[in-house]
Amino acid sequence: MATGQTESGASQRGPLFRMSHAVGSATILAIACLLSYWLITTVLTREYSVSRDDDLLGGMWAVVATIFVYRSSYQKMARAVVSRTVATLVSFAACLGYLLFFPFHIVGMVALIGIIAIILALVRRSEDIVMAAITTAVILVIADFSPQNAWIQPILRLVDTAAGILVGIAASWISLGLGLSSSLEHNGE
């Protein structure tokens, strides 16, 4: 209730107030995206690098995770973190299992997406199907770029996502701590 009052109170204030909140929230999000990209493309690559292209993909994937969990309330952020984590873990396990035994193939990819969708529907996590399917498609297609190391892709994308989620959580806490709530988020979320 307090969050709703804050959001409606913020929307009733003047355009300068809304503009300053939007700029503040956008700045925090942009810095968080820069940090997650830098962590993956600079820090992680010191430990393990498949290729420069793969490092850049990992940076992009961390940025996507950061954006996904950057939300306007603690409750929305927690739901986004759980959703992104569930989707990533399910996709990670399925892709790793698949790539340990089979090379990339379009039929394998669509079959795996279908299996994941069924599993998530059966465990009542239907809201995670889209994110798990996207994650699966990315992991498997990228695995086809370097088939000799295909099995490493789910592990790398898991690390990328975890880094992005952690940076997104920190950015949300900072934003919420500064009183910058729903400046960048849809009203329907």
HUHUZI-V991487 format. One record per backbone hydrogen bond with DSSP energy under -0.5 kcal/mol. CO is the residue of the C=O (numbers start at 1). NH is the residue of the N-H. Records with the same first field share a line. If there is no record, write none. Layout:
CO = NH / NH
This chain:
1 = 5
2 = 6
3 = 7
4 = 8
5 = 9
6 = 10
7 = 11
8 = 12
9 = 13
10 = 13
14 = 18
15 = 19
16 = 20
17 = 21
18 = 22
19 = 23
20 = 24
21 = 25
22 = 26
23 = 27
24 = 28
25 = 29
26 = 30
27 = 31
28 = 32
29 = 33
30 = 34
31 = 35
32 = 36
33 = 37
34 = 38
35 = 39
36 = 40
37 = 41
38 = 42 / 43
39 = 44
40 = 45
42 = 46
43 = 46 / 47
44 = 47 / 48
51 = 55
52 = 56
53 = 57
54 = 58
55 = 59
56 = 60
57 = 61
58 = 62
59 = 63
60 = 64
61 = 65
62 = 66
63 = 67
64 = 68
65 = 69
66 = 70
69 = 71
73 = 77
74 = 78
75 = 79
76 = 80
77 = 81
78 = 82
79 = 83
80 = 84
81 = 85
82 = 86
83 = 87
84 = 88
85 = 89
86 = 90
87 = 91
88 = 92
89 = 93
90 = 94
91 = 95
92 = 96
93 = 97
94 = 98
95 = 99
96 = 100
97 = 101
98 = 101 / 102
105 = 109
106 = 110
107 = 111
108 = 112
109 = 113
110 = 114
111 = 115
112 = 116
113 = 117
114 = 118
115 = 119
116 = 120
117 = 121
118 = 122
119 = 123
120 = 125
121 = 124
125 = 128
126 = 129
128 = 132
129 = 133
130 = 134
131 = 135
132 = 136
133 = 137
134 = 138
135 = 139
136 = 140
137 = 141
138 = 142
139 = 143
140 = 144
141 = 144 / 145
142 = 145 / 146
144 = 147
146 = 149
147 = 150
149 = 152 / 153
150 = 153
151 = 155
152 = 156
153 = 157
154 = 158
155 = 159
156 = 160
157 = 161
158 = 162
159 = 163
160 = 164
161 = 165
162 = 166
163 = 167
164 = 168
165 = 169
166 = 170
167 = 171
168 = 172
169 = 173
170 = 174
171 = 175
172 = 176
173 = 177
174 = 178
175 = 180
176 = 179
179 = 181
181 = 183 / 184
182 = 185
186 = 189
